[in-house]
Amino acid sequence: MTPPVVHSLREQIREHIVEGIVSGRWKPGERIVERRIAVELQVSQTPVREALRELETLRLIESAPNKGVRVRNLSAADLEEIYPVRAGLEQIAAELAAPWLAEDVSLLEPHVAALHEADRRADGTAQVLHTVGFHRELVRAAGNSVLLHTWESLGIEVFTALSIRWLGTVQKSYAEEHEALVDAFRRRDPQIGVLVKDHVLGCAPRA
């Protein structure tokens, strides 16, 4: 059995702040007060500060002397920058994973099924969750830990959510696009890397 994933206190705080940004609790330009988060979560300010520093490297927040920490006013252009990098990583991942996924796509299929239901209900939260889940499993299937770490460091889930919720980035059908990729893996399409790359670039918000 796979042991349960145990998240550090810093990671838990980071996820709390990210959820607050994505859900709209903190709006673009709004100040995030370190001390208030510490009191709310009943923790010291040190792990809160660490979590905020990590989110600053992801460019989700910004800090300035005497002004504190604020949610960045991200534009479509800011969000768009991440997609060519992500697309290149996923092209490599798809090409490395292709021999294994041609034999077994069972890790991808549940996300496609869930996306069909999410599309039907227009459930943005589920669309984000299973879109990111699909692509994470694709990258994991490449079997390259450096590639996976680099992909995860881009903050894919956060930026996917922000693209959909802040900018209204909507595809005709999340499920159909991902189902087409599964079919391409099954039939051993020699252009699978390019297909995945084009799919990711097609999801980018437009400035």
C-alpha positions in Angstrom: 0.0 0.0 0.0 1.1 3.6 -0.7 1.6 5.5 2.5 -0.6 8.5 3.0 0.9 11.9 2.0 1.8 14.0 5.1 1.9 17.7 4.3 4.2 19.9 6.4 2.6 22.8 8.3 4.1 25.2 5.8 2.4 23.3 3.0 -0.9 23.3 4.8 -0.7 27.0 5.3 0.3 27.6 1.7 -2.7 25.6 0.5 -5.0 27.6 2.8 -3.7 30.9 1.3 -3.9 29.6 -2.3 -7.5 28.5 -1.7 -8.3 31.9 -0.3 -6.9 33.6 -3.4 -8.5 31.2 -5.9 -11.9 31.3 -4.1 -11.9 35.1 -4.0 -11.5 35.5 -0.3 -8.5 37.7 -1.1 -9.0 39.8 -4.2 -6.2 41.0 -6.5 -4.5 43.9 -4.9 -5.8 43.1 -1.4 -3.4 42.9 1.5 -2.7 39.5 3.2 -1.9 40.0 6.9 0.6 37.5 8.2 -0.4 37.9 11.8 -4.2 37.4 11.1 -3.5 34.1 9.3 -1.3 32.9 12.2 -4.1 33.7 14.7 -6.8 32.2 12.5 -4.9 28.9 12.0 -3.5 29.0 15.6 0.1 28.7 14.4 3.2 30.9 14.8 4.0 33.5 12.2 7.2 31.7 11.1 5.5 29.0 8.9 3.1 31.6 7.6 6.0 33.8 6.5 7.6 30.7 4.9 4.4 29.9 3.0 4.1 33.5 1.8 7.7 33.6 0.6 7.0 30.4 -1.5 3.9 32.0 -3.0 5.9 35.1 -3.8 8.3 32.9 -5.9 5.2 31.7 -7.7 4.3 35.3 -8.4 0.9 35.0 -6.8 1.7 37.6 -4.2 4.1 40.6 -3.9 5.6 42.4 -1.0 7.0 45.8 -0.6 8.7 47.6 2.3 6.2 49.3 4.6 3.3 48.1 2.5 3.1 44.4 3.4 2.0 41.5 1.3 -0.7 41.8 -1.4 -2.3 39.5 -3.9 -0.7 40.4 -7.3 -2.9 42.0 -9.9 -2.3 39.2 -12.5 -3.2 40.0 -16.1 -3.9 37.6 -18.9 -0.3 38.3 -20.1 1.1 37.3 -16.7 -0.8 34.0 -16.7 0.0 33.4 -20.4 3.7 33.3 -19.8 3.6 30.0 -17.9 2.0 28.0 -20.7 4.9 27.8 -23.2 7.1 26.5 -20.4 4.4 24.0 -19.2 3.7 22.9 -22.8 7.4 22.1 -23.4 7.6 20.1 -20.2 4.5 18.1 -21.0 5.6 17.4 -24.6 8.7 15.8 -23.2 6.6 13.9 -20.6 4.2 12.6 -23.2 7.0 11.3 -25.4 8.7 9.6 -22.4 5.4 8.2 -21.1 4.0 7.1 -24.4 5.2 3.4 -24.4 3.6 2.8 -20.9 0.4 4.8 -21.5 -0.1 2.9 -24.8 -0.4 -0.2 -22.7 -2.3 1.2 -19.7 -4.2 4.5 -19.5 -6.1 3.5 -16.3 -4.5 6.4 -14.3 -5.9 9.0 -16.8 -9.4 7.5 -17.4 -10.9 8.4 -14.0 -10.1 12.1 -14.6 -11.7 12.0 -18.0 -14.9 10.4 -16.6 -14.9 13.1 -13.8 -14.5 15.8 -16.4 -17.5 14.6 -18.3 -19.6 15.1 -15.2 -17.9 18.4 -14.4 -18.6 19.7 -17.9 -22.3 18.6 -17.6 -22.7 20.5 -14.3 -20.5 23.4 -15.3 -18.6 22.7 -12.1 -15.5 25.0 -12.3 -13.9 23.5 -9.1 -14.1 20.0 -10.5 -12.9 21.0 -13.9 -9.7 22.5 -12.3 -9.2 19.5 -10.0 -9.5 16.9 -12.7 -7.8 18.8 -15.5 -4.7 19.3 -13.2 -5.0 15.7 -12.0 -5.0 14.4 -15.6 -1.9 16.3 -16.5 -0.1 15.4 -13.2 -0.6 11.7 -13.9 0.6 12.2 -17.5 3.8 13.8 -16.2 4.3 11.2 -13.5 4.0 8.5 -16.1 7.2 9.8 -17.7 9.1 8.4 -14.7 11.4 11.3 -14.4 11.5 12.9 -11.0 13.3 16.1 -12.1 10.6 16.7 -14.8 7.8 16.1 -12.3 9.4 18.5 -9.7 9.9 21.2 -12.3 6.3 20.8 -13.5 4.9 21.0 -10.0 7.1 24.1 -9.2 5.2 26.0 -11.8 2.1 26.1 -9.6 0.0 24.5 -12.4 -3.1 24.0 -10.2 -3.2 27.6 -9.0 -2.7 29.1 -12.5 -5.2 26.8 -14.1 -7.7 27.8 -11.5 -7.0 31.5 -12.0 -7.1 31.2 -15.7 -10.6 29.7 -15.5 -12.0 31.7 -12.7 -10.5 35.1 -13.1 -10.2 35.3 -16.8 -13.0 33.0 -17.9 -10.7 30.8 -19.9 -13.2 28.1 -21.1 -12.7 25.3 -23.5 -15.7 23.8 -25.5 -15.3 20.6 -23.5 -12.6 19.7 -21.0 -13.6 16.0 -21.1 -13.5 15.7 -24.9 -10.1 17.3 -25.3 -8.6 15.0 -22.6 -10.4 12.0 -24.0 -8.8 12.7 -27.4 -5.3 12.6 -25.8 -6.1 9.3 -24.1 -7.1 7.9 -27.5 -3.9 9.2 -29.0 -1.9 7.4 -26.4 -3.8 4.2 -27.0 -3.2 4.2 -30.7 0.5 5.0 -30.3 0.2 8.3 -32.2 3.8 9.2 -33.2 2.8 12.9 -32.8 1.6 12.5 -29.2 4.2 15.0 -27.9 3.1 17.7 -30.3 -0.6 16.9 -29.6 -0.1 17.4 -25.9 2.0 20.6 -26.5 -0.7 22.0 -28.7 -3.4 21.1 -26.2 -1.6 22.9 -23.4 -1.0 26.0 -25.5 -4.6 26.0 -26.5 -5.6 26.3 -22.8 -3.6 29.5 -22.3 -5.5 32.8 -21.6 -5.2 35.4 -24.3 -3.8 38.8 -23.5 
